[in-house]
Amino acid sequence: MATLEKIRSKAGLLVLVVGLALFAFIIGDFLNSGSTYFRQSQEKVAEVDGEVIKIQDYQNRVDEMTEMYKMQSGSASLPEEYQTQIRQSVFDGMVQEIVLDNATSKLGLTVSPEELFDMVQGENISPMIQQMQMFVNPQTGAFDKTALLNFLKTIDDDNIANYPADQQAQLLQARQFWMFWEKNIKRQRLEQKYTTLLSKAVSANKLDAKDAFDGSAVSSDIVYAMQSYATIPDSTVQVSKSEIEKLYNQRKELFKQKEGKVIKYIAVDIRPSKEDYDKASAEIESLKSELASTDRVADLVTENSEIPYLDAFFAENALDAEMKQFVKTANVGDVYGPVFENDKYRMFKLVDKTVAPDSVKVSHIMLANTGDEAAIKAKADSLLNVLKKGGDFAELAKEFSADQAAEKGGELGWFTEATALRGVNEDFKKAVFSTPVNDYSIVKSLYGTHIVKVTEKTANVDKYKVADIDMTVSPSTKTYGNIYNELNQFISKNHDMNKLDDAAKEAGYNLLSNVTVTANDQLLGSIKNSRPVVRWAFQNKKGDISEIFECDDKFVIAAIQGTLPEGYRSVESVTPMLKSELVAQKKGEKISQDLAAKNLTSVDAYAQAMNSSVDSVKFVSFATRRIAGIGVEPKLNAMVSLAQEGQLSAPVAGNNGVYVFKVYGQNKDAKDYDEAAEVKTLDASNAYRFGFQAIQSLVNKADVEDNRIRFY
C-alpha cells in the first residue's frame, strides 16, 4: 500500500516523463523520416511526370556511354566537351524513355523477348547491328551473320574465369558493349512502333498528292524589281505600345523561357609575360648547338619537347608544310630554327633519310601470354614450320589467333613505321618493315607473341627521320601568381556590384554586363571549362560577387544582376524584336500603297519609281525554299505560283522589301502525275517527321524538373 501511495503522489511527474518519452519517440521518428526525405531529395537529379531519376542511376548511364565512346574511339580518356555532350545525351535519353514508356504502356505496346531475339540474332537483324564494322565481311563489305553469332557465342561463355586475365577483361568489356547496344535496339524498336502507329493515323489524300505535285512540277521564270525597307528611315515609322502588346500575345508561346540568371563578368587572359618569352627564347637557343652535335637526339628531344621523339622514318606527305620544306633541301645533321609562331618555338634536325616503302600490309597470328614462355615459343615455332611448308595462314589464324583479327584471317591492315611503333612496339616495326613480302617473322609485344606475315608493300619513296623540338611559351608560376593577385586585389577592394563597372574600367578590365545564362548552359560565352561559373550563379543571389574561377586559360569573376523566372519573357525584353517586325510591316504597307496609287504598267516603270533596277530569276515555284539572289520570301513564292505568264503583279510586301514581278516563262516537269507515288512519298515524309516530332511532343508536354545544376 505504501508503494502504491508513493506512485500516486508522483503521478504528475510520471505523466510528464511519459509524455516527454512519447514526444521524443515521435519527433525522433519524424526526424528520421525527414532525414530520409532530405537524402532522397539530395539524390534526385531529375523528376519526369512524378518519376524520380536518381543521381546514381544517371551517373551509371553516363559512365556506361562514356565507356562505349572510349571503346569505339580507342581513347583512354575523353575531353570535357565530349563528357558534356554525353551527359546531355544521357539525360535526353532518360527523359524520352520515361515519357515513351508512359505513352506506350497505355497503348499496350511492348517489345517481346522473341521479337528482341529476332532483331539481334534471328532472321530480321537490326540495321544498327548490320552497320557495325566488326560484323562486316572485309571481302564483300556486307553484313556477316556468322561473325555476329561467333561473337555472341564467345561473350556468352560461362567459363570466362578460365581465360587469361587480359582476355577476361576483353570479354567482359565485349559483354558490356553488347548489352549497351541491345538495350538501345529494344528502345529504338519501341519508339518505332509508337511513331509508326501515329504516322498511320495521318495519311495523305488525293488533294494532298495533287497539291504537292503541282507545287514542284511547275516553276516560273520572272523579272522583278524590289524596293528595300531600308529606303525608309525607321524613325519615320510610329509603332504604338498596344501594337507591340498585341503581337506579343499572338507570339507568346515563342517566348517561353527557363529560369535564368543575369550576370556581369570579367575574364582575364592568363598569358605569358615578356620575361616568360625572353626565358623561353634563351632556353631554345641554348639547345640549338647541342641538338646539332649530340648523338643522344632521342633523349634531348624527350627531355625538352612537348612532342616525344619517334624513332621512325616518315614519307614527305606525312610531314607538315614547314618540316616538308626543310627536309627537301637539308643534309643529314642539318638543324633548322628556332622559329616562333603562335606562342610556340620550333626547331628541327634531319637525323637520317632513306628510300623505302612508306607502308606495309600485315597479317598475324597472335598467341596470348599464358605465362608459359616455353610452351608459347614451341607453339609459335610449330606454326611457323607449318606455314613454311605451305600452310594456309588465314585458316591457321582463325583457329589459333587470340584476337579479333582472327575472324578476318589475321589481317591487321596497313602500317607506316609510325603506326607500327605507336600501335605495337619497336620490335614489331623492325620486323614488318624488314620482312620480305609473303615471308614470316616472330615478334613479341605486350599483347603476346605474333607470327607476322607481310602480304604487300607500297613502292619505295624518300623517307626522313626528323627530330622536332616544340616548346610552347607558357605563363610561369610567377606570372600566374601576378595575374591572380592583381585580380584578387581588385575583388577585395570592390564589394559593391553597382560600382563594379566603373571600377573595372579604371583598373583596365573588360566587364561584360547583362549576360543571361540558364541551368543547361555548359559555357559562359565561349570560355572553355566555365561551367563552374554558371553553377555558382544558380547557387547565389542578386548582388553577390564570386571568387576567382580558373577556366582553362582565363581567370573569371562574376556578379549576379538578377534572376529571370521560368515562364515567359517580358514584353519589354522582346520589344526591340517585335518593334522591328512591326516597323518592316508598316513600311511594306506604305510602299505597297504608294506604288499601287501610281497605276504603273511595267516592271521597268516600277523599278524607276522604286529607284531600283530590274533583275530576273528562274525556276521559282511554291516549293522553292530560297529564291536565288533574293532569299527566303514565302509570300513571293506563293504569288509567283499563282501568276499567269505575261501578267504584271501587284506590289508584294515580303520579308526584306516590296516586290513587283512578271512571269515571262514557265517550266513544266516532264514526268506524269502518279497519284499513288505522290501519296507514298508524302506518307514517307510524314512518317519521318513524326519520328522526331512525336517523341519531342511527349517531352514538351511532360513535367520535367531538371536538377543537374546541383551536380554538374
Secondary structure, DSSP 8 states (H G I E B T S, - for coil): -HHHHHHHHTHHHHHHHHHHHHHHHHHHHHHHHHHHHHHHHHHEEEEETTEEEEHHHHHHHHHHHHHHHHHHHT-SS--HHHHHHHHHHHHHHHHHHHHHHHHHHHHT----HHHHHHHHHSSS--HHHHT-GGGB-TTT-SB-HHHHHHHHHHHT-TTGGGS-HHHHHHHHHHHHHHHHHHHHHHHHHHHHHHHHHHHHTS---HHHHHHHHHHHHEEEEEEEEEEEGGGS-GGG----HHHHHHHHHHSGGGGEE--EEEEEEEEEE----HHHHHHHHHHHHHHHHHHHH-S-HHHHHHHH-SS------EEGGGS-HHHHHHHHH--TT-EEEEEEETTEEEEEEEEEEEEEES-EEEEEEEEE--S-HHHHHHHHHHHHHHHHTT--HHHHHHHH--SGGGGGTTEEEEE-HHHHHHHT-HHHHHHHHHS-TT-EEEEE-SSEEEEEEEEEE--EEEEEEEEEEEEE----HHHHHHHHHHHHHHHHH---GGGHHHHHHHHT--EEEEEEEETT--SBTTBTT-HHHHHHHHTS-TT-B---EEETTEEEEEEEEEEE-SEE--HHHHHHHHHHHHHHHHHHHHHHHHHHTTT--SHHHHHHHHT---EEEEEE-TT-SSBTTTB--HHHHHHHHH--TT-B---EE-SSEEEEEEEEEEEE-SS---HHHHHHHHHHHHHHHHHHHHHHHHHHHS-EEE-GGGT-
